[in-house]
Amino acid sequence: MIETNAWPPGYRVNPRVTTLAPSLVADFKGVPAAHASDSMGRAVGAIGLQSYHADLTLIVAGPAITVRVRPGDNLMIHQAIAMSHPGDVIVIDGGGNVSQALIGGLMRTSAMKKGIAAFVVDGAVRDLAEWAQGGIACYARGHTHRGPTKDGPGEVNVPIACAGMVVSPGDLMICDADGVLAVPAAEAKDLLVRAKAHARREDDIRAANAAGTTDPERFNKLLRSKGCPV
C-alpha cells in the first residue's frame, strides 16, 4: 500500500475491502433486487441505468470495488479489474457522462477471465453485441461507439456516487433484471432476514391471488383509512 500523501492529486488506489462474509454474499444470490429494495424502505437503488447483458434470470450479489473516473477516461477501471477477485462487482462513478464509453468488449474479456460478476457504470459502454452474449452482467446509463482515454485521474476503492446511490468499497451490490442497489456492508446481515420474510409474505399473497381467495378487506381497510366510504 502506497502512503496516501504519496499519490498525485486526483489519483488513489486503496486496497480491496473484504468485510462481507462469503457465506452471507452467497445467501443473497437468491434475493431479488425488488425484495431487498422493499425491505430497505423502497427509496434506494440506482436510477437511470439499463442492462446490457441478455440473461434476465441472472441475480448477482457481490462486494463492490468502487471506481471514480474523469468522464470518458478508464485508466483506473483497468486497475480495478486487475485487483478484483471472483464475484466482485465493479461500480463506476463516471459522472453520468455518455459521450465516451468507459468499458467495452476487450475489458469484458479480461473481466470474465477474472470472474467479475458485474459492472455498474454511471456512464456509457460500447460493443453491445459482446455484452449481449451474457456471462457477465453489465448496467450502464447509455452507450456509444466513441472510446475512452487512459490518462486519469481516478480513484479506486473510495466512497462514490453512482446513479443516485452512495456506494462504499465492500458494500453488497444486488443486481438483477429490475435494477441495481447497494447495501451498506454493516446492514447486509439484518437485511437478509427481512428480505426472506418479505419473500414469504409475497408467496402467500401470490398463492391467494392464484386461488381467488384474496381478502377484499386488505384494500378496503386502506381506503377507509383515507376517508373513502367503502
PyMOL CGO cylinders between C-alpha atoms (Angstrom):
from pymol import cmd
from pymol.cgo import CYLINDER

trace = [
    CYLINDER, 0.00, 0.00, 0.00, 1.38, 3.38, -1.01, 0.3, 1, 1, 1, 1, 1, 1,
    CYLINDER, 1.38, 3.38, -1.01, 1.12, 6.14, 1.55, 0.3, 1, 1, 1, 1, 1, 1,
    CYLINDER, 1.12, 6.14, 1.55, -1.90, 8.34, 0.82, 0.3, 1, 1, 1, 1, 1, 1,
    CYLINDER, -1.90, 8.34, 0.82, 0.16, 11.52, 0.65, 0.3, 1, 1, 1, 1, 1, 1,
    CYLINDER, 0.16, 11.52, 0.65, 2.39, 9.95, -2.00, 0.3, 1, 1, 1, 1, 1, 1,
    CYLINDER, 2.39, 9.95, -2.00, -0.38, 9.87, -4.60, 0.3, 1, 1, 1, 1, 1, 1,
    CYLINDER, -0.38, 9.87, -4.60, -0.57, 12.81, -7.02, 0.3, 1, 1, 1, 1, 1, 1,
    CYLINDER, -0.57, 12.81, -7.02, -3.76, 14.88, -6.79, 0.3, 1, 1, 1, 1, 1, 1,
    CYLINDER, -3.76, 14.88, -6.79, -6.74, 13.04, -8.21, 0.3, 1, 1, 1, 1, 1, 1,
    CYLINDER, -6.74, 13.04, -8.21, -5.11, 9.60, -8.15, 0.3, 1, 1, 1, 1, 1, 1,
    CYLINDER, -5.11, 9.60, -8.15, -5.53, 6.96, -5.45, 0.3, 1, 1, 1, 1, 1, 1,
    CYLINDER, -5.53, 6.96, -5.45, -5.75, 3.17, -5.22, 0.3, 1, 1, 1, 1, 1, 1,
    CYLINDER, -5.75, 3.17, -5.22, -6.86, 1.73, -1.90, 0.3, 1, 1, 1, 1, 1, 1,
    CYLINDER, -6.86, 1.73, -1.90, -6.90, -1.98, -1.00, 0.3, 1, 1, 1, 1, 1, 1,
    CYLINDER, -6.90, -1.98, -1.00, -9.87, -4.20, -1.74, 0.3, 1, 1, 1, 1, 1, 1,
    CYLINDER, -9.87, -4.20, -1.74, -12.33, -4.22, 1.19, 0.3, 1, 1, 1, 1, 1, 1,
    CYLINDER, -12.33, -4.22, 1.19, -13.40, -7.64, 2.46, 0.3, 1, 1, 1, 1, 1, 1,
    CYLINDER, -13.40, -7.64, 2.46, -15.87, -7.10, 5.31, 0.3, 1, 1, 1, 1, 1, 1,
    CYLINDER, -15.87, -7.10, 5.31, -18.67, -9.30, 3.90, 0.3, 1, 1, 1, 1, 1, 1,
    CYLINDER, -18.67, -9.30, 3.90, -18.56, -13.00, 4.79, 0.3, 1, 1, 1, 1, 1, 1,
    CYLINDER, -18.56, -13.00, 4.79, -18.60, -15.15, 1.63, 0.3, 1, 1, 1, 1, 1, 1,
    CYLINDER, -18.60, -15.15, 1.63, -21.44, -17.23, 3.09, 0.3, 1, 1, 1, 1, 1, 1,
    CYLINDER, -21.44, -17.23, 3.09, -23.55, -14.09, 3.53, 0.3, 1, 1, 1, 1, 1, 1,
    CYLINDER, -23.55, -14.09, 3.53, -22.91, -13.00, -0.04, 0.3, 1, 1, 1, 1, 1, 1,
    CYLINDER, -22.91, -13.00, -0.04, -23.88, -16.47, -1.26, 0.3, 1, 1, 1, 1, 1, 1,
    CYLINDER, -23.88, -16.47, -1.26, -27.18, -16.29, 0.65, 0.3, 1, 1, 1, 1, 1, 1,
    CYLINDER, -27.18, -16.29, 0.65, -28.08, -13.08, -1.21, 0.3, 1, 1, 1, 1, 1, 1,
    CYLINDER, -28.08, -13.08, -1.21, -27.73, -14.70, -4.64, 0.3, 1, 1, 1, 1, 1, 1,
    CYLINDER, -27.73, -14.70, -4.64, -31.33, -15.87, -4.36, 0.3, 1, 1, 1, 1, 1, 1,
    CYLINDER, -31.33, -15.87, -4.36, -32.69, -12.50, -3.20, 0.3, 1, 1, 1, 1, 1, 1,
    CYLINDER, -32.69, -12.50, -3.20, -34.33, -10.39, -5.95, 0.3, 1, 1, 1, 1, 1, 1,
    CYLINDER, -34.33, -10.39, -5.95, -33.44, -6.72, -6.03, 0.3, 1, 1, 1, 1, 1, 1,
    CYLINDER, -33.44, -6.72, -6.03, -37.11, -5.83, -5.58, 0.3, 1, 1, 1, 1, 1, 1,
    CYLINDER, -37.11, -5.83, -5.58, -37.34, -7.78, -2.30, 0.3, 1, 1, 1, 1, 1, 1,
    CYLINDER, -37.34, -7.78, -2.30, -34.18, -6.16, -0.98, 0.3, 1, 1, 1, 1, 1, 1,
    CYLINDER, -34.18, -6.16, -0.98, -35.38, -2.71, -2.07, 0.3, 1, 1, 1, 1, 1, 1,
    CYLINDER, -35.38, -2.71, -2.07, -38.81, -3.17, -0.46, 0.3, 1, 1, 1, 1, 1, 1,
    CYLINDER, -38.81, -3.17, -0.46, -37.11, -4.28, 2.73, 0.3, 1, 1, 1, 1, 1, 1,
    CYLINDER, -37.11, -4.28, 2.73, -34.95, -1.14, 2.74, 0.3, 1, 1, 1, 1, 1, 1,
    CYLINDER, -34.95, -1.14, 2.74, -37.86, 1.31, 2.53, 0.3, 1, 1, 1, 1, 1, 1,
    CYLINDER, -37.86, 1.31, 2.53, -38.33, 1.47, -1.27, 0.3, 1, 1, 1, 1, 1, 1,
    CYLINDER, -38.33, 1.47, -1.27, -36.20, 4.61, -1.51, 0.3, 1, 1, 1, 1, 1, 1,
    CYLINDER, -36.20, 4.61, -1.51, -32.85, 3.09, -2.51, 0.3, 1, 1, 1, 1, 1, 1,
    CYLINDER, -32.85, 3.09, -2.51, -31.14, 1.83, -5.63, 0.3, 1, 1, 1, 1, 1, 1,
    CYLINDER, -31.14, 1.83, -5.63, -29.83, 3.05, -8.94, 0.3, 1, 1, 1, 1, 1, 1,
    CYLINDER, -29.83, 3.05, -8.94, -31.84, 5.37, -11.16, 0.3, 1, 1, 1, 1, 1, 1,
    CYLINDER, -31.84, 5.37, -11.16, -31.45, 5.66, -14.92, 0.3, 1, 1, 1, 1, 1, 1,
    CYLINDER, -31.45, 5.66, -14.92, -29.38, 2.55, -15.65, 0.3, 1, 1, 1, 1, 1, 1,
    CYLINDER, -29.38, 2.55, -15.65, -30.25, -0.14, -18.19, 0.3, 1, 1, 1, 1, 1, 1,
    CYLINDER, -30.25, -0.14, -18.19, -28.97, -3.69, -18.52, 0.3, 1, 1, 1, 1, 1, 1,
    CYLINDER, -28.97, -3.69, -18.52, -26.81, -4.66, -21.49, 0.3, 1, 1, 1, 1, 1, 1,
    CYLINDER, -26.81, -4.66, -21.49, -26.49, -8.40, -20.87, 0.3, 1, 1, 1, 1, 1, 1,
    CYLINDER, -26.49, -8.40, -20.87, -29.02, -10.87, -22.23, 0.3, 1, 1, 1, 1, 1, 1,
    CYLINDER, -29.02, -10.87, -22.23, -29.91, -13.11, -19.28, 0.3, 1, 1, 1, 1, 1, 1,
    CYLINDER, -29.91, -13.11, -19.28, -32.91, -11.66, -17.44, 0.3, 1, 1, 1, 1, 1, 1,
    CYLINDER, -32.91, -11.66, -17.44, -32.83, -14.54, -14.94, 0.3, 1, 1, 1, 1, 1, 1,
    CYLINDER, -32.83, -14.54, -14.94, -29.40, -13.53, -13.65, 0.3, 1, 1, 1, 1, 1, 1,
    CYLINDER, -29.40, -13.53, -13.65, -29.27, -12.42, -10.00, 0.3, 1, 1, 1, 1, 1, 1,
    CYLINDER, -29.27, -12.42, -10.00, -25.90, -11.00, -8.93, 0.3, 1, 1, 1, 1, 1, 1,
    CYLINDER, -25.90, -11.00, -8.93, -24.76, -10.43, -5.37, 0.3, 1, 1, 1, 1, 1, 1,
    CYLINDER, -24.76, -10.43, -5.37, -21.19, -9.42, -4.67, 0.3, 1, 1, 1, 1, 1, 1,
    CYLINDER, -21.19, -9.42, -4.67, -18.90, -6.95, -2.91, 0.3, 1, 1, 1, 1, 1, 1,
    CYLINDER, -18.90, -6.95, -2.91, -18.24, -3.61, -4.54, 0.3, 1, 1, 1, 1, 1, 1,
    CYLINDER, -18.24, -3.61, -4.54, -14.97, -2.41, -5.92, 0.3, 1, 1, 1, 1, 1, 1,
    CYLINDER, -14.97, -2.41, -5.92, -15.61, 1.28, -6.43, 0.3, 1, 1, 1, 1, 1, 1,
    CYLINDER, -15.61, 1.28, -6.43, -14.02, 3.47, -9.08, 0.3, 1, 1, 1, 1, 1, 1,
    CYLINDER, -14.02, 3.47, -9.08, -14.22, 7.22, -9.63, 0.3, 1, 1, 1, 1, 1, 1,
    CYLINDER, -14.22, 7.22, -9.63, -13.00, 8.38, -13.03, 0.3, 1, 1, 1, 1, 1, 1,
    CYLINDER, -13.00, 8.38, -13.03, -12.81, 11.52, -15.07, 0.3, 1, 1, 1, 1, 1, 1,
    CYLINDER, -12.81, 11.52, -15.07, -15.70, 11.30, -17.54, 0.3, 1, 1, 1, 1, 1, 1,
    CYLINDER, -15.70, 11.30, -17.54, -14.51, 9.47, -20.64, 0.3, 1, 1, 1, 1, 1, 1,
    CYLINDER, -14.51, 9.47, -20.64, -11.33, 8.03, -19.08, 0.3, 1, 1, 1, 1, 1, 1,
    CYLINDER, -11.33, 8.03, -19.08, -10.95, 4.41, -17.96, 0.3, 1, 1, 1, 1, 1, 1,
    CYLINDER, -10.95, 4.41, -17.96, -7.38, 4.15, -16.66, 0.3, 1, 1, 1, 1, 1, 1,
    CYLINDER, -7.38, 4.15, -16.66, -8.45, 3.31, -13.12, 0.3, 1, 1, 1, 1, 1, 1,
    CYLINDER, -8.45, 3.31, -13.12, -11.10, 0.85, -14.29, 0.3, 1, 1, 1, 1, 1, 1,
    CYLINDER, -11.10, 0.85, -14.29, -8.28, -1.27, -15.71, 0.3, 1, 1, 1, 1, 1, 1,
    CYLINDER, -8.28, -1.27, -15.71, -6.61, -1.09, -12.31, 0.3, 1, 1, 1, 1, 1, 1,
    CYLINDER, -6.61, -1.09, -12.31, -9.84, -2.18, -10.61, 0.3, 1, 1, 1, 1, 1, 1,
    CYLINDER, -9.84, -2.18, -10.61, -10.13, -5.20, -12.91, 0.3, 1, 1, 1, 1, 1, 1,
    CYLINDER, -10.13, -5.20, -12.91, -6.53, -6.17, -12.18, 0.3, 1, 1, 1, 1, 1, 1,
    CYLINDER, -6.53, -6.17, -12.18, -7.09, -6.17, -8.41, 0.3, 1, 1, 1, 1, 1, 1,
    CYLINDER, -7.09, -6.17, -8.41, -10.52, -7.80, -8.43, 0.3, 1, 1, 1, 1, 1, 1,
    CYLINDER, -10.52, -7.80, -8.43, -11.46, -11.23, -7.07, 0.3, 1, 1, 1, 1, 1, 1,
    CYLINDER, -11.46, -11.23, -7.07, -14.06, -13.66, -8.45, 0.3, 1, 1, 1, 1, 1, 1,
    CYLINDER, -14.06, -13.66, -8.45, -17.57, -12.47, -7.69, 0.3, 1, 1, 1, 1, 1, 1,
    CYLINDER, -17.57, -12.47, -7.69, -16.70, -8.79, -7.30, 0.3, 1, 1, 1, 1, 1, 1,
    CYLINDER, -16.70, -8.79, -7.30, -18.92, -6.07, -8.75, 0.3, 1, 1, 1, 1, 1, 1,
    CYLINDER, -18.92, -6.07, -8.75, -17.10, -3.06, -10.21, 0.3, 1, 1, 1, 1, 1, 1,
    CYLINDER, -17.10, -3.06, -10.21, -19.12, 0.10, -9.59, 0.3, 1, 1, 1, 1, 1, 1,
    CYLINDER, -19.12, 0.10, -9.59, -18.05, 3.16, -11.56, 0.3, 1, 1, 1, 1, 1, 1,
    CYLINDER, -18.05, 3.16, -11.56, -18.77, 6.83, -10.98, 0.3, 1, 1, 1, 1, 1, 1,
    CYLINDER, -18.77, 6.83, -10.98, -18.38, 8.26, -14.46, 0.3, 1, 1, 1, 1, 1, 1,
    CYLINDER, -18.38, 8.26, -14.46, -20.35, 11.39, -13.69, 0.3, 1, 1, 1, 1, 1, 1,
    CYLINDER, -20.35, 11.39, -13.69, -23.28, 10.20, -15.81, 0.3, 1, 1, 1, 1, 1, 1,
    CYLINDER, -23.28, 10.20, -15.81, -21.43, 11.24, -18.97, 0.3, 1, 1, 1, 1, 1, 1,
    CYLINDER, -21.43, 11.24, -18.97, -22.32, 9.20, -22.07, 0.3, 1, 1, 1, 1, 1, 1,
    CYLINDER, -22.32, 9.20, -22.07, -20.18, 10.99, -24.67, 0.3, 1, 1, 1, 1, 1, 1,
    CYLINDER, -20.18, 10.99, -24.67, -17.42, 8.34, -24.45, 0.3, 1, 1, 1, 1, 1, 1,
    CYLINDER, -17.42, 8.34, -24.45, -17.64, 4.68, -23.46, 0.3, 1, 1, 1, 1, 1, 1,
    CYLINDER, -17.64, 4.68, -23.46, -15.84, 3.65, -20.28, 0.3, 1, 1, 1, 1, 1, 1,
    CYLINDER, -15.84, 3.65, -20.28, -15.84, -0.12, -20.87, 0.3, 1, 1, 1, 1, 1, 1,
    CYLINDER, -15.84, -0.12, -20.87, -16.15, -2.35, -23.91, 0.3, 1, 1, 1, 1, 1, 1,
    CYLINDER, -16.15, -2.35, -23.91, -15.64, -5.81, -25.29, 0.3, 1, 1, 1, 1, 1, 1,
    CYLINDER, -15.64, -5.81, -25.29, -11.91, -6.15, -24.61, 0.3, 1, 1, 1, 1, 1, 1,
    CYLINDER, -11.91, -6.15, -24.61, -12.40, -5.23, -20.95, 0.3, 1, 1, 1, 1, 1, 1,
    CYLINDER, -12.40, -5.23, -20.95, -15.33, -7.65, -20.82, 0.3, 1, 1, 1, 1, 1, 1,
    CYLINDER, -15.33, -7.65, -20.82, -12.96, -10.45, -21.85, 0.3, 1, 1, 1, 1, 1, 1,
    CYLINDER, -12.96, -10.45, -21.85, -10.48, -9.53, -19.11, 0.3, 1, 1, 1, 1, 1, 1,
    CYLINDER, -10.48, -9.53, -19.11, -13.26, -9.26, -16.53, 0.3, 1, 1, 1, 1, 1, 1,
    CYLINDER, -13.26, -9.26, -16.53, -14.70, -12.66, -17.41, 0.3, 1, 1, 1, 1, 1, 1,
    CYLINDER, -14.70, -12.66, -17.41, -11.26, -14.25, -17.02, 0.3, 1, 1, 1, 1, 1, 1,
    CYLINDER, -11.26, -14.25, -17.02, -11.03, -12.70, -13.53, 0.3, 1, 1, 1, 1, 1, 1,
    CYLINDER, -11.03, -12.70, -13.53, -14.52, -13.94, -12.61, 0.3, 1, 1, 1, 1, 1, 1,
    CYLINDER, -14.52, -13.94, -12.61, -16.00, -10.48, -12.11, 0.3, 1, 1, 1, 1, 1, 1,
    CYLINDER, -16.00, -10.48, -12.11, -19.76, -10.78, -11.64, 0.3, 1, 1, 1, 1, 1, 1,
    CYLINDER, -19.76, -10.78, -11.64, -20.94, -7.40, -12.94, 0.3, 1, 1, 1, 1, 1, 1,
    CYLINDER, -20.94, -7.40, -12.94, -20.16, -3.84, -13.96, 0.3, 1, 1, 1, 1, 1, 1,
    CYLINDER, -20.16, -3.84, -13.96, -22.36, -0.97, -12.81, 0.3, 1, 1, 1, 1, 1, 1,
    CYLINDER, -22.36, -0.97, -12.81, -21.48, 2.13, -14.80, 0.3, 1, 1, 1, 1, 1, 1,
    CYLINDER, -21.48, 2.13, -14.80, -22.77, 5.66, -14.33, 0.3, 1, 1, 1, 1, 1, 1,
    CYLINDER, -22.77, 5.66, -14.33, -21.58, 6.40, -17.84, 0.3, 1, 1, 1, 1, 1, 1,
    CYLINDER, -21.58, 6.40, -17.84, -21.50, 4.70, -21.24, 0.3, 1, 1, 1, 1, 1, 1,
    CYLINDER, -21.50, 4.70, -21.24, -20.44, 1.32, -22.62, 0.3, 1, 1, 1, 1, 1, 1,
    CYLINDER, -20.44, 1.32, -22.62, -19.79, 0.02, -26.13, 0.3, 1, 1, 1, 1, 1, 1,
    CYLINDER, -19.79, 0.02, -26.13, -19.56, -3.28, -28.04, 0.3, 1, 1, 1, 1, 1, 1,
    CYLINDER, -19.56, -3.28, -28.04, -23.16, -4.12, -27.22, 0.3, 1, 1, 1, 1, 1, 1,
    CYLINDER, -23.16, -4.12, -27.22, -23.21, -7.37, -29.20, 0.3, 1, 1, 1, 1, 1, 1,
    CYLINDER, -23.21, -7.37, -29.20, -20.49, -8.77, -26.95, 0.3, 1, 1, 1, 1, 1, 1,
    CYLINDER, -20.49, -8.77, -26.95, -22.21, -7.77, -23.72, 0.3, 1, 1, 1, 1, 1, 1,
    CYLINDER, -22.21, -7.77, -23.72, -25.42, -9.35, -25.01, 0.3, 1, 1, 1, 1, 1, 1,
    CYLINDER, -25.42, -9.35, -25.01, -23.67, -12.73, -25.15, 0.3, 1, 1, 1, 1, 1, 1,
    CYLINDER, -23.67, -12.73, -25.15, -24.01, -12.93, -21.36, 0.3, 1, 1, 1, 1, 1, 1,
    CYLINDER, -24.01, -12.93, -21.36, -21.60, -14.49, -18.91, 0.3, 1, 1, 1, 1, 1, 1,
    CYLINDER, -21.60, -14.49, -18.91, -21.23, -11.22, -17.02, 0.3, 1, 1, 1, 1, 1, 1,
    CYLINDER, -21.23, -11.22, -17.02, -23.78, -8.58, -16.06, 0.3, 1, 1, 1, 1, 1, 1,
    CYLINDER, -23.78, -8.58, -16.06, -23.47, -5.01, -17.28, 0.3, 1, 1, 1, 1, 1, 1,
    CYLINDER, -23.47, -5.01, -17.28, -25.57, -2.00, -16.28, 0.3, 1, 1, 1, 1, 1, 1,
    CYLINDER, -25.57, -2.00, -16.28, -24.90, 1.46, -17.67, 0.3, 1, 1, 1, 1, 1, 1,
    CYLINDER, -24.90, 1.46, -17.67, -26.52, 4.82, -18.27, 0.3, 1, 1, 1, 1, 1, 1,
    CYLINDER, -26.52, 4.82, -18.27, -26.08, 4.62, -22.04, 0.3, 1, 1, 1, 1, 1, 1,
    CYLINDER, -26.08, 4.62, -22.04, -23.87, 3.52, -24.90, 0.3, 1, 1, 1, 1, 1, 1,
    CYLINDER, -23.87, 3.52, -24.90, -21.76, 4.99, -27.68, 0.3, 1, 1, 1, 1, 1, 1,
    CYLINDER, -21.76, 4.99, -27.68, -19.17, 3.81, -30.18, 0.3, 1, 1, 1, 1, 1, 1,
    CYLINDER, -19.17, 3.81, -30.18, -16.74, 6.53, -29.05, 0.3, 1, 1, 1, 1, 1, 1,
    CYLINDER, -16.74, 6.53, -29.05, -13.91, 5.07, -26.99, 0.3, 1, 1, 1, 1, 1, 1,
    CYLINDER, -13.91, 5.07, -26.99, -12.21, 6.32, -23.81, 0.3, 1, 1, 1, 1, 1, 1,
    CYLINDER, -12.21, 6.32, -23.81, -8.83, 7.79, -22.99, 0.3, 1, 1, 1, 1, 1, 1,
    CYLINDER, -8.83, 7.79, -22.99, -6.41, 6.26, -20.49, 0.3, 1, 1, 1, 1, 1, 1,
    CYLINDER, -6.41, 6.26, -20.49, -4.87, 9.32, -18.90, 0.3, 1, 1, 1, 1, 1, 1,
    CYLINDER, -4.87, 9.32, -18.90, -6.55, 9.59, -15.48, 0.3, 1, 1, 1, 1, 1, 1,
    CYLINDER, -6.55, 9.59, -15.48, -7.03, 10.92, -12.97, 0.3, 1, 1, 1, 1, 1, 1,
    CYLINDER, -7.03, 10.92, -12.97, -9.11, 8.44, -11.00, 0.3, 1, 1, 1, 1, 1, 1,
    CYLINDER, -9.11, 8.44, -11.00, -9.51, 6.62, -7.70, 0.3, 1, 1, 1, 1, 1, 1,
    CYLINDER, -9.51, 6.62, -7.70, -10.19, 3.03, -6.69, 0.3, 1, 1, 1, 1, 1, 1,
    CYLINDER, -10.19, 3.03, -6.69, -11.94, 1.93, -3.51, 0.3, 1, 1, 1, 1, 1, 1,
    CYLINDER, -11.94, 1.93, -3.51, -13.17, 5.29, -2.28, 0.3, 1, 1, 1, 1, 1, 1,
    CYLINDER, -13.17, 5.29, -2.28, -16.79, 6.26, -1.49, 0.3, 1, 1, 1, 1, 1, 1,
    CYLINDER, -16.79, 6.26, -1.49, -18.58, 7.24, -4.69, 0.3, 1, 1, 1, 1, 1, 1,
    CYLINDER, -18.58, 7.24, -4.69, -21.93, 8.38, -6.06, 0.3, 1, 1, 1, 1, 1, 1,
    CYLINDER, -21.93, 8.38, -6.06, -23.31, 6.16, -8.81, 0.3, 1, 1, 1, 1, 1, 1,
    CYLINDER, -23.31, 6.16, -8.81, -26.71, 6.67, -10.45, 0.3, 1, 1, 1, 1, 1, 1,
    CYLINDER, -26.71, 6.67, -10.45, -28.27, 8.06, -7.29, 0.3, 1, 1, 1, 1, 1, 1,
    CYLINDER, -28.27, 8.06, -7.29, -26.61, 5.56, -4.95, 0.3, 1, 1, 1, 1, 1, 1,
    CYLINDER, -26.61, 5.56, -4.95, -23.92, 6.16, -2.36, 0.3, 1, 1, 1, 1, 1, 1,
    CYLINDER, -23.92, 6.16, -2.36, -21.53, 3.22, -2.61, 0.3, 1, 1, 1, 1, 1, 1,
    CYLINDER, -21.53, 3.22, -2.61, -18.60, 2.47, -0.34, 0.3, 1, 1, 1, 1, 1, 1,
    CYLINDER, -18.60, 2.47, -0.34, -15.90, -0.10, -1.04, 0.3, 1, 1, 1, 1, 1, 1,
    CYLINDER, -15.90, -0.10, -1.04, -17.02, -3.53, 0.11, 0.3, 1, 1, 1, 1, 1, 1,
    CYLINDER, -17.02, -3.53, 0.11, -20.75, -2.73, 0.10, 0.3, 1, 1, 1, 1, 1, 1,
    CYLINDER, -20.75, -2.73, 0.10, -23.02, -5.51, -1.09, 0.3, 1, 1, 1, 1, 1, 1,
    CYLINDER, -23.02, -5.51, -1.09, -24.29, -4.97, -4.64, 0.3, 1, 1, 1, 1, 1, 1,
    CYLINDER, -24.29, -4.97, -4.64, -27.52, -6.71, -5.69, 0.3, 1, 1, 1, 1, 1, 1,
    CYLINDER, -27.52, -6.71, -5.69, -28.29, -6.69, -9.41, 0.3, 1, 1, 1, 1, 1, 1,
    CYLINDER, -28.29, -6.69, -9.41, -30.99, -8.36, -11.50, 0.3, 1, 1, 1, 1, 1, 1,
    CYLINDER, -30.99, -8.36, -11.50, -33.45, -7.64, -14.30, 0.3, 1, 1, 1, 1, 1, 1,
    CYLINDER, -33.45, -7.64, -14.30, -35.20, -4.99, -12.19, 0.3, 1, 1, 1, 1, 1, 1,
    CYLINDER, -35.20, -4.99, -12.19, -32.06, -2.98, -11.50, 0.3, 1, 1, 1, 1, 1, 1,
    CYLINDER, -32.06, -2.98, -11.50, -29.25, -2.39, -9.03, 0.3, 1, 1, 1, 1, 1, 1,
    CYLINDER, -29.25, -2.39, -9.03, -28.96, -1.42, -5.40, 0.3, 1, 1, 1, 1, 1, 1,
    CYLINDER, -28.96, -1.42, -5.40, -26.14, -1.02, -2.92, 0.3, 1, 1, 1, 1, 1, 1,
    CYLINDER, -26.14, -1.02, -2.92, -26.45, -2.36, 0.63, 0.3, 1, 1, 1, 1, 1, 1,
    CYLINDER, -26.45, -2.36, 0.63, -24.08, -0.97, 3.27, 0.3, 1, 1, 1, 1, 1, 1,
    CYLINDER, -24.08, -0.97, 3.27, -21.96, -3.89, 4.44, 0.3, 1, 1, 1, 1, 1, 1,
    CYLINDER, -21.96, -3.89, 4.44, -22.92, -3.34, 8.08, 0.3, 1, 1, 1, 1, 1, 1,
    CYLINDER, -22.92, -3.34, 8.08, -26.63, -3.68, 7.22, 0.3, 1, 1, 1, 1, 1, 1,
    CYLINDER, -26.63, -3.68, 7.22, -26.46, -6.76, 4.99, 0.3, 1, 1, 1, 1, 1, 1,
    CYLINDER, -26.46, -6.76, 4.99, -26.99, -9.43, 7.66, 0.3, 1, 1, 1, 1, 1, 1,
    CYLINDER, -26.99, -9.43, 7.66, -30.15, -7.83, 9.04, 0.3, 1, 1, 1, 1, 1, 1,
    CYLINDER, -30.15, -7.83, 9.04, -31.44, -7.12, 5.54, 0.3, 1, 1, 1, 1, 1, 1,
    CYLINDER, -31.44, -7.12, 5.54, -31.21, -10.81, 4.61, 0.3, 1, 1, 1, 1, 1, 1,
    CYLINDER, -31.21, -10.81, 4.61, -33.62, -11.70, 7.44, 0.3, 1, 1, 1, 1, 1, 1,
    CYLINDER, -33.62, -11.70, 7.44, -36.09, -9.00, 6.38, 0.3, 1, 1, 1, 1, 1, 1,
    CYLINDER, -36.09, -9.00, 6.38, -35.86, -9.88, 2.68, 0.3, 1, 1, 1, 1, 1, 1,
    CYLINDER, -35.86, -9.88, 2.68, -36.57, -13.56, 3.33, 0.3, 1, 1, 1, 1, 1, 1,
    CYLINDER, -36.57, -13.56, 3.33, -39.59, -12.67, 5.47, 0.3, 1, 1, 1, 1, 1, 1,
    CYLINDER, -39.59, -12.67, 5.47, -40.77, -10.35, 2.69, 0.3, 1, 1, 1, 1, 1, 1,
    CYLINDER, -40.77, -10.35, 2.69, -40.45, -13.21, 0.19, 0.3, 1, 1, 1, 1, 1, 1,
    CYLINDER, -40.45, -13.21, 0.19, -42.60, -15.46, 2.35, 0.3, 1, 1, 1, 1, 1, 1,
    CYLINDER, -42.60, -15.46, 2.35, -45.31, -12.79, 2.56, 0.3, 1, 1, 1, 1, 1, 1,
    CYLINDER, -45.31, -12.79, 2.56, -45.28, -12.37, -1.20, 0.3, 1, 1, 1, 1, 1, 1,
    CYLINDER, -45.28, -12.37, -1.20, -45.54, -16.14, -1.67, 0.3, 1, 1, 1, 1, 1, 1,
    CYLINDER, -45.54, -16.14, -1.67, -48.66, -16.18, 0.50, 0.3, 1, 1, 1, 1, 1, 1,
    CYLINDER, -48.66, -16.18, 0.50, -50.23, -13.30, -1.45, 0.3, 1, 1, 1, 1, 1, 1,
    CYLINDER, -50.23, -13.30, -1.45, -49.34, -14.89, -4.79, 0.3, 1, 1, 1, 1, 1, 1,
    CYLINDER, -49.34, -14.89, -4.79, -50.96, -18.17, -3.73, 0.3, 1, 1, 1, 1, 1, 1,
    CYLINDER, -50.96, -18.17, -3.73, -54.13, -16.37, -2.59, 0.3, 1, 1, 1, 1, 1, 1,
    CYLINDER, -54.13, -16.37, -2.59, -54.29, -14.41, -5.86, 0.3, 1, 1, 1, 1, 1, 1,
    CYLINDER, -54.29, -14.41, -5.86, -53.92, -17.59, -7.89, 0.3, 1, 1, 1, 1, 1, 1,
    CYLINDER, -53.92, -17.59, -7.89, -56.61, -19.35, -5.86, 0.3, 1, 1, 1, 1, 1, 1,
    CYLINDER, -56.61, -19.35, -5.86, -59.02, -16.41, -5.99, 0.3, 1, 1, 1, 1, 1, 1,
    CYLINDER, -59.02, -16.41, -5.99, -59.14, -16.20, -2.19, 0.3, 1, 1, 1, 1, 1, 1,
    CYLINDER, -59.14, -16.20, -2.19, -57.69, -12.70, -1.78, 0.3, 1, 1, 1, 1, 1, 1,
    CYLINDER, -57.69, -12.70, -1.78, -59.20, -10.93, 1.24, 0.3, 1, 1, 1, 1, 1, 1,
    CYLINDER, -59.20, -10.93, 1.24, -61.01, -7.75, -0.01, 0.3, 1, 1, 1, 1, 1, 1,
    CYLINDER, -61.01, -7.75, -0.01, -60.52, -6.20, 3.40, 0.3, 1, 1, 1, 1, 1, 1,
    CYLINDER, -60.52, -6.20, 3.40, -56.81, -5.86, 2.63, 0.3, 1, 1, 1, 1, 1, 1,
    CYLINDER, -56.81, -5.86, 2.63, -57.53, -2.84, 0.43, 0.3, 1, 1, 1, 1, 1, 1,
    CYLINDER, -57.53, -2.84, 0.43, -60.91, -1.78, 1.81, 0.3, 1, 1, 1, 1, 1, 1,
    CYLINDER, -60.91, -1.78, 1.81, -59.25, -1.10, 5.14, 0.3, 1, 1, 1, 1, 1, 1,
    CYLINDER, -59.25, -1.10, 5.14, -56.67, 1.10, 3.42, 0.3, 1, 1, 1, 1, 1, 1,
    CYLINDER, -56.67, 1.10, 3.42, -59.36, 3.01, 1.55, 0.3, 1, 1, 1, 1, 1, 1,
    CYLINDER, -59.36, 3.01, 1.55, -61.40, 3.62, 4.73, 0.3, 1, 1, 1, 1, 1, 1,
    CYLINDER, -61.40, 3.62, 4.73, -58.26, 4.91, 6.47, 0.3, 1, 1, 1, 1, 1, 1,
    CYLINDER, -58.26, 4.91, 6.47, -58.15, 7.62, 3.80, 0.3, 1, 1, 1, 1, 1, 1,
    CYLINDER, -58.15, 7.62, 3.80, -61.79, 8.55, 4.27, 0.3, 1, 1, 1, 1, 1, 1,
    CYLINDER, -61.79, 8.55, 4.27, -63.25, 6.58, 1.37, 0.3, 1, 1, 1, 1, 1, 1,
    CYLINDER, -63.25, 6.58, 1.37, -66.78, 5.20, 2.14, 0.3, 1, 1, 1, 1, 1, 1,
    CYLINDER, -66.78, 5.20, 2.14, -66.28, 1.51, 1.33, 0.3, 1, 1, 1, 1, 1, 1,
]
cmd.load_cgo(trace, "trace")
